[in-house]
């Protein structure tokens, strides 16, 4: 039975949602918690200052929801960035339903399908705290939708900011006692029975009332009625646009002027700006209005800020994603350096104390935060609590206004400052998927600035974002990203630029991670030819490509070839780097790995033990490469038939990784994964299943339910359930896992095919050998087509098919198929490979019992032993041939220093990982 690899962690996370509530109090979701009703899960945004009720729209929402079908709020005005109050309307209705005693309220950030699925999965843990753990996020989401459809408890689900129709397809909640309210900027995301409500700007009465309330509530002293005399006229001047009204009200309050006075200022400023930026369309009218109110508000912000940071702080915000950026972007060193430069580019303000004997003082994080608070005070941006800290949100129209007066060179500088800041706050280990997604969205926003991040070379954030996609487990997205990066780098910098070559290398890497080792090898071989021509055979980047190409050849089904290539490369590295260089040691690690994969587990363990001695002398006991070698040593001890030694080695390693890296570090979780595996192999599958069950909960929490690591743990848990005696549970869990793998990884990914292999095996063990034989026949056809007749997975599948044909009653066919298989195994794998020996053992057993008829071939302990051998931990199946074999061996080949194609000075991408 093939399987996904035993994974050592590369840094990667998926999607997680961690907030819910008991008795309407927000709290962190934890499994198996007793819940009291009513229940609120998720948190709507804070109510806007001087929130203006929209009675007509609110009545339409209530009436539409009373009909039972889903209701979607969409904006009716055509400008980017939203801003007409859809989310505030949904939040008001959410609060009303809470007051009316609805038993379940769920607020979902619906900006991506992953967010929706993860929110549903977390909700299931709360509404059914005693339900069986395990399975994928998709399965948990599906069970939650089923719960909504069957429950008698009243519920409301709000899906805020649905982005695309594909995100919500199949995820609309339904049920006789429930209601669904969604917000979106699009009008094509709804199912057929949905009521669409268009949300536009304020009505005249709403706009006038909003201005009056905002001015009255914000003023420290009673407001003279004369000051509000022209509130209605001012609202019309501003097109009744909420964002413009908010900025105007903030200036009126802080300047203590009347609406009439603000109208005069607005008219004068509008005319002046119109000469610079003519209005040509309705959308431009809204932009012009906001540009005018922004101009008046930013002048006041400059006056209010004691240091003078409001304008440059808003300019940084203009480069970010309008849906939010973490406050830490402004308090990072690159942003503080920029603010310092901007502060001292003009004459210092009297009394600021910004210039001392040693020169200008650097802007502090506290001063930057004060600037954000002043901008928030004037409604130029929103600075409020969000995921993991404060978030800064800026309307797209305000962003345009902040940038319009800047020269192209100034905008380019701002984009690079924002990119530098993002790169500086990007975590080395991404254990918070929500935060990672926020950073990715902002990286995309900065990168959209007309190629400014490609001069004079590609900015590090471009590479970090691509690496992050892969580490989050979004393998298909990572491949698409690097394909575009390679093309863009060639266009911007030329085909021979180091960044272009780095992008091609990363494209090959993630192509392999996504399951196409052969395609990745072809891409890398073409790159190697160019590197040898452009650089030299001895260049560190050329040697790095040779190393990864050898890995890919092994992953594509030629471990012996990988050993030969790495043996030759090892000599080159000794000559170029020396025998104690980290890159040379990394090649020795790779040699050990592929030696084991070629069938010599004992040789792999010996090589790693020798390497470990050298690494401890050259590096340290706690160095990541030393820890990775210990992980690999444990694996090959187990593969060599000594699971007890594997348990001892990995048990000691787990304690050290927990101490050095932390309990939630992906490497620590990977060690737990493999420790559980060898506990099962040592004869305790039930204990192993318990360990995998606990690990699955932690991987879902840290990495998300769709991450490949999490899916691999789901696979292992199912296998251990079967080995502990519950084949039916194994079948059920694997059948549930398979659709998620097809969606996340693809139909032909090694992990997906491995699950199909295991599912066929356990169906046979569960009493349906004919179905198992049919499934293995289908797998064999696909393997020959995709991998070729000599691939290790193809040969292993032929072995399994023969045994299941015999178990299904055709022993003669089993003998014939194994007899045909054996010469090919000897030629391809060698006479002493474990698979070759397994086929010989099976044939010896069958040929020693010529009296066994087809009728009784499937009975007796002998066949059961053969089947268990066929399904045992085969180290040479398709999944373990895949480039993700790094994870199984514990080999985190960071290839430090020279073995990088990444340009120096930036965080390393997947090159050499």
C-alpha positions in Angstrom: 0.0 0.0 0.0 1.5 3.3 -1.0 1.2 6.4 1.1 2.0 10.0 1.4 5.5 10.5 2.7 6.4 10.7 6.4 6.9 14.4 6.3 9.5 16.5 8.0 8.3 20.0 8.1 9.0 22.6 5.5 7.5 25.8 6.7 3.9 25.8 5.6 0.4 26.5 6.8 -3.1 26.4 5.5 -6.2 28.2 6.6 -7.5 28.4 10.2 -10.3 30.2 11.9 -9.9 30.6 15.6 -12.7 32.7 17.1 -16.1 31.7 18.3 -18.2 32.5 21.3 -20.2 31.1 24.2 -23.1 33.1 25.5 -22.2 35.8 22.9 -18.7 36.1 24.3 -15.8 35.8 21.8 -13.3 33.1 22.7 -10.8 30.7 21.1 -12.0 27.5 19.5 -10.7 24.4 21.2 -11.9 20.8 20.6 -14.3 19.0 22.9 -15.6 22.0 24.8 -19.0 22.1 26.4 -21.2 24.8 24.9 -24.2 26.6 26.2 -26.8 28.1 23.9 -27.3 30.7 22.4 -24.0 30.8 20.6 -22.1 33.5 18.6 -19.2 32.4 16.4 -17.0 35.1 14.8 -16.9 38.8 15.3 -18.4 41.5 13.1 -16.5 44.7 12.6 -17.0 47.5 15.1 -19.8 49.9 14.5 -18.7 53.1 12.7 -18.8 56.3 14.6 -22.1 58.0 14.5 -23.5 55.0 12.7 -26.3 56.0 10.4 -29.2 53.6 10.3 -30.5 52.9 6.7 -34.1 52.2 7.5 -35.2 51.5 3.9 -32.5 49.0 3.2 -32.8 47.5 6.7 -36.5 46.9 6.1 -35.7 45.3 2.7 -33.2 43.0 4.3 -35.7 41.9 7.0 -38.5 41.3 4.5 -36.2 39.4 2.2 -34.9 37.1 4.9 -38.3 36.4 6.2 -38.9 34.7 2.9 -36.3 32.1 3.7 -33.9 32.4 0.8 -30.4 33.8 1.0 -30.0 37.6 0.7 -27.1 39.3 -0.9 -26.1 43.0 -0.4 -24.3 44.4 -3.4 -23.2 48.0 -4.2 -25.0 50.0 -6.8 -22.4 52.6 -7.5 -19.5 51.9 -9.8 -16.3 52.7 -8.0 -13.6 50.5 -6.6 -13.1 49.6 -2.9 -16.6 49.4 -1.7 -17.4 52.0 0.9 -21.2 52.2 0.7 -21.8 50.4 4.0 -22.7 46.8 3.1 -20.8 45.3 5.9 -22.1 47.8 8.5 -25.7 47.0 7.4 -25.0 43.3 7.8 -23.4 43.9 11.2 -26.5 45.8 12.3 -28.8 43.0 11.3 -26.5 40.5 13.0 -26.7 42.5 16.3 -30.5 42.7 16.0 -30.8 39.0 15.6 -28.7 38.4 18.7 -31.1 40.6 20.6 -34.0 38.7 19.3 -32.6 35.4 20.7 -31.4 33.6 17.5 -29.7 30.5 18.9 -26.7 30.4 16.5 -25.0 33.5 14.9 -22.1 32.9 12.6 -20.1 35.7 11.1 -17.7 34.5 8.3 -15.0 36.4 6.5 -15.9 35.1 3.1 -13.1 36.7 1.1 -11.8 33.3 0.1 -13.1 29.8 -0.2 -10.5 28.6 2.3 -11.8 31.1 4.9 -15.4 30.0 4.5 -14.5 26.3 4.7 -12.3 26.8 7.8 -15.0 28.9 9.5 -17.5 26.1 9.0 -15.1 23.5 10.2 -14.4 25.5 13.4 -18.1 26.1 13.9 -18.7 22.3 13.8 -16.3 21.9 16.8 -18.5 24.3 18.8 -22.0 23.1 17.8 -21.0 19.4 18.1 -18.1 19.4 20.6 -18.3 15.7 21.2 -18.3 14.7 17.5 -15.5 12.5 16.2 -12.3 14.3 15.4 -10.4 13.6 12.3 -10.9 14.0 8.6 -10.3 17.1 6.6 -11.6 20.6 6.8 -13.8 20.0 3.8 -15.4 17.1 5.6 -16.0 19.1 8.8 -17.5 22.0 6.7 -19.8 19.5 5.0 -20.9 18.1 8.3 -21.5 21.6 9.6 -23.7 22.4 6.6 -25.5 19.1 7.2 -26.0 20.2 10.8 -27.5 23.5 9.7 -29.9 21.7 7.4 -31.1 19.3 10.1 -31.1 21.3 13.3 -34.1 22.7 15.0 -32.1 25.6 16.5 -32.6 28.9 14.8 -29.5 30.3 13.1 -28.1 33.2 11.0 -25.0 33.0 8.9 -23.4 36.2 7.5 -20.9 35.7 4.7 -19.1 39.0 4.5 -17.2 40.1 1.3 -17.8 37.2 -1.0 -15.3 37.7 -3.8 -16.0 35.2 -6.6 -18.8 32.7 -7.5 -16.4 29.8 -7.2 -15.6 30.6 -3.6 -19.1 30.1 -2.5 -20.2 27.3 -4.8 -21.5 24.4 -2.8 -21.2 26.3 0.5 -24.4 28.2 0.8 -26.0 27.2 4.1 -29.6 25.8 3.9 -32.1 24.8 6.5 -35.7 25.3 7.4 -34.9 27.4 10.5 -32.0 29.4 9.3 -31.2 32.5 7.3 -28.2 33.6 5.1 -27.0 37.1 4.5 -24.0 37.8 2.2 -22.2 41.0 1.1 -20.3 41.4 -2.1 -19.1 43.9 -4.6 -20.3 41.6 -7.4 -23.7 40.8 -8.7 -23.1 37.3 -10.0 -22.2 35.2 -7.0 -25.7 34.2 -5.9 -27.6 31.0 -6.2 -30.8 31.1 -8.2 -33.3 31.8 -5.4 -31.3 34.7 -3.9 -32.8 38.1 -3.3 -30.3 40.8 -4.4 -30.5 44.2 -2.6 -28.5 47.0 -4.1 -26.8 49.3 -1.6 -26.1 52.8 -2.8 -25.0 56.1 -1.2 -27.0 57.6 1.6 -30.4 59.0 0.9 -30.8 62.8 1.4 -32.3 62.3 4.8 -29.8 59.7 5.9 -26.8 61.9 4.7 -28.2 65.0 6.5 -28.9 63.0 9.7 -25.5 61.4 9.6 -23.7 64.7 9.4 -25.8 66.2 12.2 -25.2 63.3 14.5 -21.5 62.9 13.7 -20.9 66.7 14.2 -23.0 66.8 17.4 -21.6 63.7 19.0 -18.0 64.6 18.1 -18.0 68.2 19.4 -16.9 68.7 23.0 -19.3 71.6 23.4 -23.0 72.0 22.3 -23.2 72.7 18.6 -24.8 76.0 17.5 -27.8 75.1 15.3 -26.5 77.7 12.8 -23.4 75.5 12.3 -25.7 72.8 10.9 -27.8 75.0 8.8 -26.4 73.8 5.5 -25.9 70.2 6.4 -28.3 69.0 3.7 -26.6 71.1 1.0 -23.2 69.9 2.1 -24.4 66.3 1.8 -25.4 66.9 -1.8 -22.1 68.6 -2.6 -20.4 65.4 -1.4 -22.7 63.1 -3.4 -24.0 61.6 -0.1 -20.9 59.3 -0.3 -20.3 57.9 3.2 -16.5 58.1 3.1 -16.6 61.7 2.0 -19.2 62.6 4.6 -17.1 61.0 7.3 -14.0 63.1 6.3 -16.0 66.3 6.1 -17.6 65.8 9.5 -14.2 65.1 11.1 -12.8 68.4 9.8 -15.9 70.3 10.9 -15.6 68.9 14.4 -11.9 69.4 14.8 -11.9 72.9 13.2 -15.1 73.9 14.9 -16.4 75.4 11.7 -19.9 75.4 10.3 -21.2 73.3 7.4 -21.5 76.5 5.4 -17.9 77.3 6.0 -16.8 73.8 5.0 -18.9 74.1 1.8 -17.0 77.2 0.9 -13.7 75.5 1.5 -14.8 72.4 -0.4 -16.0 74.4 -3.4 -12.7 76.4 -3.6 -10.5 73.3 -3.2 -12.7 71.3 -5.7 -12.3 74.0 -8.3 -8.6 74.1 -7.8 -8.2 70.3 -8.0 -10.5 70.1 -11.1 -8.1 72.3 -13.0 -5.4 69.7 -12.3 -7.6 66.5 -12.6 -10.6 67.1 -14.9 -13.7 65.1 -14.1 -14.8 62.9 -17.1 -17.1 60.2 -15.7 -19.5 59.4 -12.9 -16.8 57.3 -11.2 -14.4 60.2 -11.5 -17.0 62.4 -9.8 -16.8 60.2 -6.7 -13.0 60.2 -6.9 -12.9 64.0 -7.3 -15.2 64.4 -4.3 -13.0 62.2 -2.1 -9.9 63.9 -3.4 -11.3 67.2 -2.3 -12.4 66.0 1.2 -9.1 64.2 1.6 -7.2 67.4 0.7 -9.0 69.3 3.4 -8.7 66.5 6.0 -5.0 65.8 5.4 -4.1 69.5 5.9 -5.8 69.3 9.3 -4.1 66.0 10.1 -0.7 67.7 9.4 -1.7 70.4 11.9 -2.9 67.9 14.6 0.2 65.6 14.3 2.8 67.0 16.8 5.6 65.5 14.7 4.2 65.8 11.2 3.9 62.2 10.2 0.3 62.1 9.1 0.8 62.6 5.4 3.7 60.2 4.9 1.9 57.6 7.0 -1.1 57.9 4.8 1.0 57.6 1.7 2.4 54.3 3.0 -1.3 53.2 3.5 -2.0 54.1 -0.1 0.2 51.2 -1.2 -1.5 48.6 0.9 -4.5 46.4 0.4 -7.7 48.4 1.1 -9.1 45.5 3.1 -6.4 45.9 5.7 -2.7 45.8 6.6 -1.1 45.0 9.9 -0.1 47.9 12.1 3.3 46.4 12.4 4.0 47.5 8.8 4.1 51.1 10.0 6.2 50.3 13.0 8.8 48.3 11.1 12.3 49.6 10.6 11.9 50.4 6.8 8.7 52.4 7.5 10.3 54.2 10.4 13.3 55.1 8.3 11.0 56.5 5.6 9.0 58.5 8.1 12.2 59.9 9.5 13.5 60.9 6.1 10.2 62.6 5.3 10.1 64.3 8.6 13.5 65.8 8.2 13.2 66.6 4.5 11.6 69.9 5.5 12.5 72.3 8.2 11.9 70.8 11.7 8.9 72.0 13.5 9.4 74.2 16.5 9.1 72.3 19.8 9.2 68.9 18.3 12.7 68.1 19.6 13.4 66.2 16.5 16.9 67.5 16.0 19.7 67.1 18.5 23.4 67.4 18.8 23.9 64.0 17.1 21.6 64.9 14.3 17.9 64.1 13.5 16.3 61.7 15.9 14.7 58.6 14.3 10.9 58.4 14.4 9.7 55.9 17.0 7.0 53.2 16.7 4.9 55.2 19.2 5.1 58.3 17.0 4.1 56.3 14.0 1.1 54.8 15.9 0.1 58.3 17.0 0.1 59.4 13.3 -2.3 56.5 12.5 -4.6 57.5 15.4 -4.8 61.0 14.0 -5.6 59.8 10.6 -8.2 57.5 12.1 -9.6 60.5 14.0 -10.2 62.3 10.7 -11.7 59.3 8.9 -8.8 59.1 6.5 -8.2 55.5 7.5 -9.5 53.0 10.0 -7.2 51.9 12.8 -9.0 49.3 14.8 -8.4 45.9 16.4 -8.3 43.0 14.0 -6.7 39.5 13.7 -3.6 39.4 15.9 -3.4 43.1 16.6 -4.5 46.4 15.0 -5.4 46.6 11.3 -5.2 49.6 9.1 -7.9 49.9 6.4 -8.0 52.7 3.7 -10.7 53.3 1.2 -9.5 52.8 -2.4 -10.7 56.3 -3.3 -8.6 57.8 -0.4 -5.6 55.8 -1.7 -6.0 57.4 -5.1 -6.3 60.8 -3.6 -3.2 60.3 -1.5 -1.1 59.3 -4.5 -2.4 61.7 -7.2 -0.3 64.6 -6.2 3.0 62.6 -6.1 5.5 62.4 -8.9 6.1 58.9 -10.4 9.5 58.7 -8.7 7.9 59.3 -5.3 5.3 56.6 -5.9 8.0 54.2 -6.9 9.9 55.0 -3.7 6.7 54.5 -1.6 6.1 51.1 -3.3 9.6 49.9 -2.4 9.3 51.2 1.2 6.0 49.2 1.6 7.7 46.2 0.1 10.7 46.5 2.4 8.4 46.8 5.3 6.3 43.8 4.3 9.5 41.7 3.9 10.8 42.8 7.3 7.6 41.7 9.2 7.1 38.4 7.3 7.6 35.6 9.8 10.3 33.0 9.3 7.9 30.3 10.4 4.3 30.9 9.3 2.2 29.5 12.0 -0.7 31.9 11.6 -2.4 31.4 8.2 -4.8 34.3 8.6 -1.8 36.6 9.1 0.0 35.1 6.1 -3.0 35.6 3.9 -3.1 39.3 5.0 0.6 39.7 4.1 0.0 38.0 0.7 -2.8 40.3 -0.1 -0.7 43.3 0.7 2.3 41.9 -1.3 0.0 41.6 -4.3 -1.2 45.2 -3.8 2.4 46.5 -3.7 3.5 44.3 -6.6 0.7 45.7 -8.8 2.4 49.1 -9.0 3.5 49.0 -12.6 6.7 47.0 -12.2 8.5 49.3 -9.8 9.6 46.3 -7.7 11.7 45.0 -10.7 14.2 47.9 -10.8 17.1 47.4 -10.7 16.3 43.8 -9.8 13.4 41.8 -8.4 12.5 42.8 -4.9 12.7 40.2 -2.2 9.0 40.4 -1.4 8.2 39.0 -4.9 10.2 35.9 -4.0 8.9 35.7 -0.4 5.3 35.8 -1.5 5.8 32.9 -3.9 7.6 30.9 -1.3 4.8 31.6 1.2 2.1 30.3 -1.2 3.9 27.0 -1.3 4.5 26.9 2.4 0.9 27.5 3.0 0.2 24.3 1.1 -1.3 26.2 -1.9 0.8 24.2 -4.4 -1.2 24.9 -7.5 -1.2 28.6 -6.7 2.6 28.4 -6.1 3.2 26.8 -9.5 1.1 29.5 -11.3 2.9 32.2 -9.3 6.4 31.1 -10.3 5.4 30.5 -13.9 4.3 34.2 -14.0 7.4 35.3 -12.1 9.7 33.5 -14.5 8.0 35.2 -17.5 7.9 38.6 -15.8 11.6 38.4 -14.8 12.7 37.5 -18.3 10.7 40.5 -19.7 11.8 43.0 -17.0 15.4 41.9 -16.5 16.3 39.6 -19.4 16.5 35.9 -19.7 20.1 35.6 -18.3 19.6 37.7 -15.2 20.1 35.9 -11.9 16.5 36.7 -10.8 15.2 35.1 -13.9 17.2 32.0 -13.3 16.1 31.9 -9.7 12.4 32.2 -10.7 12.9 29.3 -13.1 14.5 27.2 -10.4 11.6 27.9 -8.0 9.1 27.1 -10.7 10.8 23.7 -11.1 10.8 23.2 -7.3 7.1 23.9 -6.8 6.2 21.9 -9.9 7.8 18.9 -8.2 6.1 19.7 -4.9 2.8 19.8 -6.8 3.3 16.2 -7.9 5.0 16.4 -11.3 8.6 15.3 -10.6 9.3 14.4 -14.2 8.1 17.8 -15.5 10.1 19.5 -12.8 13.2 17.6 -13.8 12.8 18.7 -17.4 12.5 22.3 -16.4 15.6 22.0 -14.1 17.6 20.2 -16.8 17.0 23.1 -19.2 18.0 25.6 -16.5 21.2 23.6 -15.8 22.2 23.9 -19.5 21.7 27.7 -19.3 23.6 28.0 -16.0 26.6 26.1 -17.3 26.6 28.5 -20.3 26.0 31.7 -18.4 28.0 30.9 -15.2 30.3 27.9 -15.0 30.3 24.3 -13.9 31.8 25.3 -10.5 29.3 28.1 -9.8 27.4 27.5 -6.5 24.1 28.0 -8.3 25.0 25.4 -10.9 25.9 22.9 -8.2 22.7 23.6 -6.4 20.7 22.9 -9.6 22.6 19.6 -10.1 21.7 18.6 -6.5 18.0 19.3 -6.9 18.0 17.7 -10.4 19.4 14.5 -8.9 16.6 14.6 -6.3 14.0 15.0 -9.0 15.4 12.1 -11.0 15.1 10.0 -7.9 11.6 11.3 -7.2 10.7 10.4 -10.8 11.5 6.8 -10.2 15.3 6.4 -10.5 16.9 6.3 -7.0 19.9 4.5 -8.3 20.5 7.3 -10.8 20.1 9.9 -8.1 22.8 8.1 -6.0 25.2 8.1 -9.0 24.6 11.8 -9.7 25.1 12.8 -6.1 28.2 10.7 -5.8 29.7 12.6 -8.7 28.4 15.9 -7.2 30.0 15.1 -3.9 33.4 15.1 -5.4 32.8 18.5 -7.1 31.6 20.0 -3.8 34.7 18.8 -2.0 36.9 20.4 -4.6 34.9 23.7 -4.7 33.8 24.1 -1.1 35.8 21.6 1.0 34.6 18.5 2.8 33.2 20.5 5.9 31.2 23.0 3.9 27.4 22.9 4.7 26.7 22.3 1.0 29.1 19.3 0.9 27.4 17.9 4.0 24.0 18.4 2.4 25.1 16.3 -0.6 26.1 13.5 1.8 22.6 13.7 3.3 21.1 13.4 -0.1 23.3 10.4 -0.9 22.2 8.7 2.3 18.5 9.3 1.5 18.6 7.9 -2.1 20.8 5.0 -0.9 17.9 4.1 1.3 15.4 4.7 -1.3 17.3 2.4 -3.7 16.8 -0.4 -1.2 19.8 -0.2 1.2 18.2 1.1 4.4 21.2 -0.1 6.5 23.6 1.7 4.3 21.5 4.9 4.6 21.5 4.7 8.4 25.3 4.1 8.5 25.9 7.1 6.2 23.7 9.3 8.3 25.3 8.2 11.5 28.7 9.2 10.1 27.3 12.5 8.9 25.8 13.2 12.3 29.2 12.8 14.0 30.7 15.3 11.6 27.8 17.8 11.9 28.0 17.7 15.7 31.7 18.6 15.4 31.4 21.2 12.7 28.0 22.8 13.6 26.3 22.1 16.9 23.8 19.6 18.4 21.0 22.2 17.9 21.8 23.2 14.3 18.8 22.6 12.0 20.9 20.4 9.7 22.0 18.3 12.7 18.4 17.9 13.9 17.3 17.0 10.3 20.0 14.3 10.1 18.8 12.8 13.4 15.3 12.7 11.9 16.6 10.9 8.8 18.5 8.5 10.9 15.4 7.5 12.8 13.6 6.9 9.6 16.2 4.6 8.1 16.6 2.7 11.3 13.0 1.9 11.1 13.1 1.1 7.4 16.0 -1.2 8.1 13.8 -3.3 10.4 14.6 -1.8 13.8 11.5 0.3 14.8 12.6 0.3 18.4 15.8 2.2 17.6 13.7 4.5 15.4 11.4 5.2 18.3 14.4 6.0 20.6 16.1 8.3 18.1 12.9 10.2 17.3 11.8 10.4 20.9 15.1 12.1 21.9 14.8 14.3 18.8 11.2 15.4 19.7 12.4 16.7 23.1 15.2 18.7 21.5 13.0 20.1 18.7 10.4 21.1 21.2 13.1 22.9 23.2 14.8 24.6 20.3 11.9 25.3 18.0 8.8 25.2 20.1 5.9 22.7 20.2 4.0 24.2 17.2 7.0 24.5 14.9 6.3 22.4 11.7 9.5 20.4 12.3 8.4 19.5 15.7 5.0 18.4 14.4 6.8 16.4 11.7 8.8 14.5 14.3 5.6 13.7 16.2 4.2 12.4 12.9 7.1 10.0 12.3 7.3 9.0 15.9 3.7 7.9 15.7 4.4 6.0 12.5 7.2 3.9 14.0 5.1 3.2 17.1 2.6 1.6 14.8 5.4 -0.3 13.0 6.7 -1.5 16.3 3.5 -3.3 17.0 1.1 -0.8 18.6 -1.2 0.5 15.8 -3.9 1.5 18.3 -1.4 3.7 20.2 -0.1 5.1 17.0 -3.7 6.0 16.0 -4.1 7.9 19.3 -0.9 9.8 18.6 -2.0 10.6 15.0 -5.4 11.7 16.3 -3.8 14.2 18.7 -1.4 15.4 16.0 -4.2 15.9 13.5 -5.9 18.3 15.8 -2.7 20.3 16.2 -1.9 20.3 12.6 -5.4 21.5 11.7 -4.9 24.3 14.3 -1.4 25.3 13.2 -1.4 24.5 9.5 -5.1 24.3 8.5 -7.1 21.4 7.3 -6.1 21.6 3.6 -2.3 21.7 4.1 -0.5 18.6 2.7 1.0 17.9 6.1 -2.4 17.7 7.6 -3.8 15.6 4.8 -0.8 13.2 5.3 -1.6 12.8 9.0 -5.3 12.1 8.1 -4.0 9.4 5.8 -1.8 7.9 8.5 -4.6 8.0 11.1 -6.9 6.0 8.7 -4.1 3.5 8.1 -3.5 2.9 11.8 -7.2 2.5 12.4 -7.2 -0.3 9.9 -4.1 -1.9 11.3 -5.6 -1.7 14.8 -8.4 -3.9 13.5 -11.0 -1.5 12.1 -10.7 -1.9 8.3 -14.2 -0.4 7.8 -13.0 2.8 9.6 -10.0 3.0 7.4 -12.1 2.7 4.3 -14.5 5.4 5.5 -11.7 7.8 6.5 -9.8 7.3 3.3 -12.9 7.7 1.2 -13.6 11.0 2.9 -10.0 12.1 2.5 -9.8 11.4 -1.3 -12.1 14.2 -2.6 -10.2 16.8 -0.6 -6.8 15.6 -2.0 -8.2 15.8 -5.5 -9.4 19.3 -5.0 -6.3 20.6 -3.2 -3.5 18.6 -4.8 -5.0 17.3 -8.0 -6.2 13.9 -9.3 -2.6 12.8 -10.3 -0.7 14.1 -7.3 1.3 11.3 -5.6 -0.5 11.8 -2.3 -3.9 11.5 -4.1 -2.8 8.3 -5.9 -1.4 6.9 -2.6 -4.7 7.3 -1.0 -6.4 5.5 -3.8 -3.9 2.7 -3.4 -4.6 2.5 0.4 -8.3 2.7 -0.2 -8.2 -0.3 -2.5 -6.1 -2.2 0.0 -8.4 -1.6 3.0 -11.5 -2.4 1.0 -9.9 -5.8 0.2 -9.0 -6.3 3.9 -12.6 -5.3 4.8 -13.9 -8.2 2.8 -14.1 -7.2 -0.8 -11.0 -8.6 -2.6 -12.6 -8.4 -6.0 -13.2 -4.7 -5.6 -9.6 -4.3 -4.4 -8.3 -6.2 -7.5 -10.4 -4.0 -9.7 -9.1 -0.8 -8.0 -5.5 -1.9 -8.3 -6.1 -2.7 -12.0 -7.3 0.9 -12.5 -4.3 2.3 -10.6 -2.0 0.2 -12.7 -3.4 1.6 -15.9 -3.0 5.1 -14.6 0.5 4.5 -13.3 1.7 3.1 -16.6 0.2 6.0 -18.5 1.6 8.7 -16.1 4.8 7.2 -14.9 5.8 4.5 -17.3 6.1 0.7 -17.0 9.4 0.7 -15.0 8.5 3.3 -12.3 8.7 1.9 -8.8 5.1 2.7 -8.1 4.0 0.9 -11.3 6.0 -2.2 -10.2 4.6 -2.0 -6.6 1.1 -1.8 -8.0 1.6 -4.8 -10.2 2.7 -6.7 -7.0 -0.4 -5.7 -5.1 -2.7 -6.5 -8.1 -1.3 -10.0 -8.3 -1.9 -10.7 -4.6 -5.4 -9.4 -4.7 -6.2 -11.4 -7.8 -5.1 -14.4 -5.9 -7.1 -13.4 -2.8 -10.2 -12.9 -5.0 -9.9 -16.6 -6.1 -7.4 -16.8 -9.0 -4.2 -18.1 -7.5 -2.9 -19.2 -10.9 -3.2 -15.6 -12.2 -1.3 -14.4 -9.1 1.5 -16.8 -9.8 1.6 -15.8 -13.5 1.6 -12.1 -12.8 4.3 -12.3 -10.1 6.5 -14.5 -12.4 6.2 -11.9 -15.1 7.0 -9.1 -12.6 10.1 -10.6 -11.1 12.5 -10.2 -14.1 11.6 -6.6 -14.5 12.2 -5.9 -10.8 15.6 -7.5 -10.9 16.5 -5.4 -14.0 15.2 -2.1 -12.7 15.6 -2.4 -8.9 18.3 -5.1 -8.6 18.3 -8.6 -7.1 18.5 -7.4 -3.5 15.9 -4.6 -3.5 13.2 -5.2 -0.8 10.5 -5.2 -3.5 12.3 -7.8 -5.5 12.7 -10.0 -2.4 9.0 -9.5 -1.5 8.0 -10.8 -5.0 10.3 -13.8 -4.6 8.9 -14.6 -1.2 5.3 -14.4 -2.5 6.2 -16.7 -5.4 7.9 -19.2 -3.1 4.9 -19.3 -0.9 2.5 -19.9 -3.7 4.6 -22.3 -5.6 5.1 -24.4 -2.5 1.3 -24.9 -2.3 0.3 -26.3 -5.7 -2.7 -28.0 -4.1 -4.4 -24.6 -3.4 -7.2 -24.2 -5.8 -8.7 -21.0 -7.1 -11.8 -21.6 -5.0 -10.0 -21.5 -1.7 -7.0 -19.2 -2.6 -8.4 -16.3 -0.7 -8.6 -18.2 2.6 -6.0 -19.0 5.3 -3.4 -17.1 7.2 -0.8 -17.4 4.5 -2.7 -15.2 2.1 -3.4 -12.7 4.9 0.3 -12.5 5.7 1.1 -11.9 2.0 -1.5 -9.1 1.9 -0.2 -7.5 5.0 3.3 -7.6 3.5 2.0 -6.0 0.4 0.4 -3.2 2.4 3.3 -2.7 4.8 5.3 0.5 4.8 6.6 0.2 1.3 9.3 2.9 1.1 9.4 2.8 -2.7 5.9 3.7 -3.7 4.8 6.6 -5.8 4.4 9.0 -2.9 7.8 8.3 -1.5 9.4 8.8 -4.9 7.9 12.2 -5.1 10.0 15.3 -4.5 8.3 15.7 -1.1 10.5 12.9 0.0 12.4 15.6 1.9 9.6 15.5 4.4 9.6 11.8 4.9 13.4 11.5 5.5 13.5 14.5 7.8 16.0 16.0 5.3 15.4 19.8 5.3 18.0 20.5 2.7 18.4 24.2 3.3 21.7 24.2 1.2 23.0 27.3 2.9 25.4 29.8 1.4 26.4 29.1 -2.2 23.7 26.5 -3.2 21.1 29.2 -3.9 19.8 30.6 -7.1 18.2 33.4 -5.1 19.9 36.8 -5.4 22.0 37.5 -2.3 20.6 39.7 0.3 17.0 38.4 0.3 15.4 35.6 2.2 15.9 32.3 0.4 13.0 30.8 -1.5 12.4 27.2 -2.0 15.7 26.9 -3.9 17.6 24.2 -2.0 15.0 23.7 0.7 
